[in-house]
Amino acid sequence: MIPTVAVIASGAMGAGVGGRLTENGVTVLTMLKARSEASQKRAAQAKMRDASAAEIAAADIVLSIIPPGQAEALARELAPALTAAAKKPVYADCNALNPETKKEVGAIIAATGCAYVDAGIVGPPPKPGSDHTRFYVAGPHSAAIMALNAYGLSVRDLGGAIGNAAALKMCYGAFNKGLTALGSALALAADRHGVADAFHAELALSQVAMLNQLNRTVPDMFPKAYRFVAEFDEVAAFVSGRPEQEMFRGIARLYQALAADIDGPGREKAALARFYAPPPGKT
């Protein structure tokens, strides 16, 4: 039987996942109360249906795909409806949280009687014709999410305990977004010291592949910088007690400053846009 899946929320990733599932015959529910016009538009395009908390709790699977700083609050918000549900869904937290935070969210869900799965998403939001988005899952109930391989998702089981998927996501996310942070910080430093053109020219000579990557990832970061603050706070907790913990805390503060600039004066955003402007035809 085709499952009913609740995907919360309808951000770029959630709507992409929801759209992939609806393309494959799955009924996808979401919660649009107090969501932005853009989120509502994405949900409509993905053919996701607005639902109440009780309707979400009646689904077969709940996928939590939201900014990491909101993951625990969502679990608490849904807990009463999940507790009251006669038939319990499987709840998969797919957010960029460190293993200990994943376990804390899992404790909230376990108290409702629902099965809980640790999941992590690697890659961009699913788009028609592309297959670059992968779900990694862990924990004793991961088979329920593995079943979504039959409905257009790419899901890989890491086995083991809750926290395995979280650890992989922490490592991959910190690597990928950490490179974006490094490229942003050094481009801004070069701009402040008047050597941006020379720095860019040297990268174009000796670091072509990295420059091409940053030409894509830095501009793509602008609307998402605020999300990366909590994610790198999670990464810092993930490496607690290690020398690199302060490095990741610094990246969190960098993204916090960039998010404030992007929403405000925009001076640093403009400098980064100039430095990492993709060549014509490469946008």
N, C-alpha and C positions, 0 to 999 in steps of 0.2 A: 504494500500500500504506500502511495506517495505521502511523505510526511508533510505536515504543516510546520513551517519554520518562522519564528519571530526573530527579526534582525533589528537590533536597537544600537545605533540610531541610523538615520539616513544621511550621514555625511558622505563624503566621496567614496570611502571604502565600503561603508555599510550599504549604500545604494548600489555600488558596483556588485557586491556580493548578492544583494537582493535581486538585482536584475539578472544575474547569471542563473540564479535558482528559478526565477519565474520563467525565463526562456526555456527551462527544462521541465516545466509543468508543475512546479512547486507553488503552493499558496504561501505567500510571504506577508507576514504582519509586521507592523512597526507602530511606534507611538509618535504622533505628530503634535500633540498638545504642547504649546509654547515653543515649538520649533520654528526656525526662521523660514522666510519665504523660499529661500534657496533650497533648504532641506525638504520642504514640502514639494517643490518642483522636482527635485531629484527622485523623491519617493514615487511621484506620479509617473515619471518617465520609466522607472524601474517596475511599475505595476505592483508596488507594495501597497497594502491596504492598512489604513489607520485602524487602530484597535485600542481597546481599554486594557488596563492592567489585568483584569480577569480574563479577557480574551487572549492576552499574551500568555498567561499562565496555563491556558488550555491547549497551547500548541504542543507539538511533539518535541521540538528543540528550540531553545532560546540561545541566540548568538549575541553576546554583548560586544559591540564594536564601537567604542566611544573614546574620547580623549582619556588617557590613563588616569588623570586626576579625578575623573568622575566615576570610575569603575565601582568603587566600594559604595558610593552613594546610590548608584543604580541598583545594586544588589539589595541594599536596605529598602529602597523604594518599592521594589517588586516583592520583597519578602512576605508581606501580608497576603497578597494574592496567590503567591506560590504555596504558602502554607495552607490556604483554603482550598486549593485546587484538588478535585477528586482524583484526577489522573495527573501524575507529576511529569513535567517535561524534564529533559536533560538540559542542563544549563552550562554553556561553554563560555568562559571568559576568554576573549580573544585579544585582550588589550596588552599593551607594552608595560607589564608590571614585573618586578623582581619576584623570584620564587616565594619569598616570605609573604609578600603582599598577596600573591595568588592564593596562598594557603589561608590568609585572613579572609579573603572574599569567599573562598571555598567553605569556610566555617559558617559564614552567614547563610550560604545556600544549603549546606547540609542540614542546618537547623530547620529548614522548611520541608525536609523530606525528599528533596530533589537530588538526583545524581548530578555530579559536578565534573567538568572536564577542563583541564588546563590546555589552552590553545594559543598559538601565536601565528600571526600572518606575516609572510615575507613577500615583498614585491608590490607592484602598483595595484590600484583598484582594477578589478576585471573589466575588460572591454570586449565587445564583439570581435571575434577573430583572433584574440590573443590568449595565451596560456602561460602567463608569467606570474600568476598569483598562487602561492602555496600556503596551505594551512598545515601547521605541525601540531599534533595533539599528544597528550600524555595523561596517564591516570587510568584507573580500572574501568572507567565507563567510556573510553575513547571510541569503542566500536560504533556507538551511535552517531558520532560525527564522521567516522570513516565511511558510513553509509551514504554520505552526501557526495562521494565520488561518482555515484550513479546519476547525479543531478547537476553535473557541470563543474563542480569544484574539484580542486586537486588537494587531497588531504593525505598526509603522511603520519604514520603512528610511530612515535619515538619510544613507546613502551614506558615501563617504569612508573615512577611516582609523580604525583602533582608537583610541578616545579620544573620538570625537564623541558617542556615547551617554552616556559617562561625564560629559562636560562639561555636557550638557543636564541630566542627573540632579543634578549638583552644584548647578547654578543653581536648578533647581526645588525641590530638597530644602532648600537653604539658605533660599530665600524662604519656603517653607511652614513649616518647623520653626523658622526664625528668628523668624517672627512669633509662634509659640507661645512661644518663649523670651522674647521681648520682653514679651509679655503676662504671662508668669509672673513675670519679674523685677520689673516695675513694680507688679503686684498685691501681691507680697511686700513691696516697699518701702513701699507705701501702708499695708499692715497694720502694719509695724514702727513707722511714724510716726503711727499712729492716725487715718489719713484714708481708710481703705479704703471706708467707706460713701459718703463724699463723692466719691471717685474713681469708684466704681461708678455712682453717680447721674449724674455728668457723662458717662460713657461711654454710659449708657442714653439720654441726651438727644442727644448729638452724634456718637456713633460706634456707632449701632445695629447696622449690618451687621458691623462688626468684633467687637463684643461678642458677637453671636450666633455668629460663627465661633469665637471663643475659648471660648465656653461648651461647644462641642463638642470642640475640639482639645486644650484643656488637660487635661480629665479623661481623654481618650483617650491622652494622652502618658504617664500615670502608669506603666503596665506596660512602656513602651518606652523610658523615659528613658535607661536604660543603653546601649541600642543607638545612641543619638544622640551619645554621647561620641566614639566612633571616627569616626562620620560627619562630625562637625564638625572633628575633627582632619584628616580628608581634605579638607574644604572649605578649611581654613586652608592646607594645602599647595597646593591648587588655585590660590589667589590669592597664592602666595608672592612676597614682595618688595613687596607692595602695602600701603598703610596699613591697609586693612580686614582684613589677616591677623590682627592682634591682636584685632579684634572677634570673629572666628570662633573663635579660640582661647579667648576669654572665654566664648563660648556653650558650647563643649565642656566647660569647667570648671563652668559653671552646671548643665549636664545631669548632670555627674558628682556635684555636690553634691545635686541633686534626687534622683538615683538612690539615693544613700546615705541620704537622709532617708526616701524611700519604703520602703526595705528596713529602716529603723531606727526612729527615734522618731516619724516621721510628722507632725511639727509643721507643716512647710511644706506638705506634701500636704494637711493639713486646712485650712490657710488658703486654699490655692488652690481646694479643693473648695467652700469657703464662698463665695468670690468669684465663681467661675465655675459656679455651680449653674444648670443650665438651668431656664427657667420650667416650671411644670407642663404636661405634655402635649407638651413639646419635647425629651424625652430621646431 
